[in-house]
């Protein structure tokens, strides 16, 4: 076994070094591209989470506002035109979802009565 230094003046060493440099550059470019893709995906996911969070907060605010209206803790005159429109839409959607639930319960009861 040789314990000396590696000779860098040999042709085989130069060829080996050339190909290693060539492939190492490609790998580093791939790593950079992959890193950029991961960062972009992470940023998109953060934006989605942020939008979900704001959407949940808005729904919570609407639910609280609706509760106060139902309990007469808040008068309609206290709301802005935009809030009134939002509450009308909120109650329409709520009534529609309750009607869907009611229809499914009616169907289940009808099936139970027939059996």
Secondary structure, DSSP 8 states (H G I E B T S, - for coil): ---S---SSSHHHHHHHHHHHHHHHHHHHHHHHHHHHHHHHHHHHHHHHHHHHHHHHHHHHHHHHHHHHHTTSS-GGGS-HHHHHHHHHHHHHHHHHHHHHHHHHHHHHHHHHH-
